[in-house]
């Protein structure tokens, strides 16, 4: 359950933990999520017990609204899960312990969707036989190469998504059962 949060005992986040949380936030931000998503995940993943929103607010010194929106975002990708209720009746959260399924799920939900949209747009551009005089001239060879590149990326992503069905022993050790 969530730790006792009495006013006499404020939570002190050690500098080493703050550094790790900050680094994870930057890493997650690099991959297109918000920095705060990575910070929340890191706290939940490293916590000895499930945390509630007030724990995260206190640890990260951020607003209740930002915690709430971020947890919703993370739950949409199954990165964070509800763990139950605290002694005070608040919802507690944990990081999804199955890291492999989280990574595969994010790739499937986000990157696959992005590539599909790019693929559809490049196919439309490729199928455009000629442009009007006042339109930007395009290299048909480059349009074709871009279309081929996107198809190769889709194929590669599909191969990666299939990794959940083959031997993932090196990654499985990170999944808690």
C-alpha positions in Angstrom: 0.0 0.0 0.0 1.0 3.6 -0.3 3.4 4.9 2.3 2.3 7.1 5.2 2.3 10.7 4.0 1.9 12.6 7.2 2.9 16.3 7.1 5.7 15.6 9.7 7.3 13.0 7.4 7.8 14.5 3.9 9.1 12.1 1.3 12.8 12.7 0.5 13.8 11.5 -2.9 17.5 10.7 -2.9 19.6 12.5 -5.6 20.6 9.2 -7.1 17.0 8.2 -7.7 16.2 11.7 -9.1 19.1 11.3 -11.5 17.9 7.9 -12.8 14.3 9.1 -13.0 15.4 12.2 -14.9 17.5 10.1 -17.3 14.6 7.8 -18.0 12.4 10.8 -18.6 14.8 12.1 -21.2 15.1 8.7 -22.9 11.3 8.3 -23.1 11.0 11.8 -24.4 13.5 10.9 -27.2 11.1 8.2 -28.3 8.2 10.6 -28.7 6.5 10.4 -25.3 6.4 13.1 -22.7 9.3 13.3 -20.2 6.9 13.0 -17.3 5.7 9.7 -18.7 9.2 8.3 -18.2 9.5 9.8 -14.8 6.2 8.3 -13.6 7.0 4.9 -15.1 10.5 5.0 -13.4 9.0 5.7 -10.0 6.4 3.1 -10.3 8.8 0.5 -11.6 11.4 1.1 -8.9 8.9 1.5 -6.0 8.9 -1.2 -3.4 5.1 -0.9 -3.1 2.4 0.4 -5.5 2.1 4.2 -5.5 -1.0 6.4 -5.7 -1.3 9.8 -7.4 -0.4 11.7 -4.3 2.8 9.7 -3.9 3.8 10.7 -7.5 2.8 14.4 -6.9 5.0 14.5 -3.9 7.9 12.7 -5.5 7.9 14.6 -8.8 6.6 17.9 -7.5 4.1 18.1 -10.3 0.3 18.9 -10.4 -2.5 16.5 -9.8 -3.8 17.2 -13.2 -0.5 16.3 -14.9 -0.2 13.1 -12.9 -3.8 12.2 -13.8 -3.4 12.8 -17.5 -0.1 11.1 -17.6 -1.4 8.0 -15.8 -4.3 7.8 -18.3 -1.8 8.1 -21.2 0.4 5.3 -19.7 -2.6 3.1 -19.1 -3.7 3.5 -22.7 -0.5 1.8 -23.7 -0.7 -0.7 -20.8 2.6 0.7 -19.4 0.9 1.3 -16.1 -1.7 -0.9 -14.3 -4.0 -0.4 -11.4 -2.7 -2.3 -8.4 -5.7 -1.8 -6.1 -6.6 0.6 -3.3 -4.4 2.2 -0.6 -5.4 2.2 3.1 -6.9 5.6 2.4 -9.0 4.3 -0.5 -7.0 5.9 -3.3 -6.2 4.0 -6.5 -2.6 2.7 -6.5 -0.6 1.9 -9.6 2.4 -0.3 -10.7 4.5 -0.4 -13.8 3.4 -3.3 -16.0 6.0 -6.0 -15.1 5.9 -7.5 -18.5 8.4 -5.2 -20.3 8.4 -7.2 -23.5 4.7 -6.9 -24.0 4.9 -3.2 -23.2 7.5 -2.6 -25.9 5.6 -4.8 -28.4 2.3 -3.1 -27.5 3.7 0.5 -28.0 5.2 -0.5 -31.3 1.9 -2.0 -32.4 -0.3 0.8 -31.2 1.8 3.8 -32.1 4.6 3.1 -34.6 2.5 0.7 -36.7 -0.3 3.4 -36.9 2.2 6.1 -37.9 3.8 4.0 -40.6 0.4 3.0 -42.0 -0.5 6.6 -42.4 2.8 7.4 -44.1 2.4 4.4 -46.3 -1.1 5.5 -47.5 0.2 9.0 -48.2 3.2 7.9 -50.2 1.1 5.5 -52.2 -1.3 8.3 -53.2 1.7 10.5 -54.1 3.2 7.7 -56.1 0.0 7.1 -58.0 -0.3 10.7 -59.0 0.8 10.4 -62.6 1.7 14.1 -63.3 1.4 17.4 -61.6 -0.1 20.6 -62.8 2.2 23.4 -64.1 1.9 25.4 -60.9 2.7 22.5 -58.6 6.1 21.6 -57.2 7.9 19.2 -59.6 8.8 15.9 -58.0 11.4 13.2 -58.9 9.4 10.1 -59.7 12.4 8.0 -58.9 12.6 9.5 -55.4 8.9 9.2 -54.9 9.2 5.5 -55.7 12.3 5.1 -53.5 10.4 6.8 -50.6 7.5 4.4 -51.2 9.8 1.5 -51.2 11.5 2.8 -48.0 8.2 3.0 -46.2 7.2 -0.5 -47.3 10.6 -1.8 -46.0 10.0 0.0 -42.7 6.6 -1.6 -42.4 8.0 -5.0 -43.2 10.7 -4.5 -40.6 8.3 -3.4 -37.9 6.1 -6.4 -38.7 9.1 -8.6 -38.2 9.9 -6.9 -34.9 6.3 -7.3 -33.7 6.6 -11.0 -34.4 9.4 -11.1 -31.8 6.8 -11.8 -29.1 6.3 -15.2 -30.6 10.0 -16.3 -30.9 12.7 -16.8 -28.3 13.0 -13.7 -26.3 15.1 -15.2 -23.4 17.4 -12.3 -23.1 14.4 -9.9 -22.6 12.2 -12.3 -20.7 14.4 -12.0 -17.6 13.1 -8.5 -17.2 9.4 -9.7 -17.1 8.1 -10.5 -13.7 5.7 -13.4 -13.6 
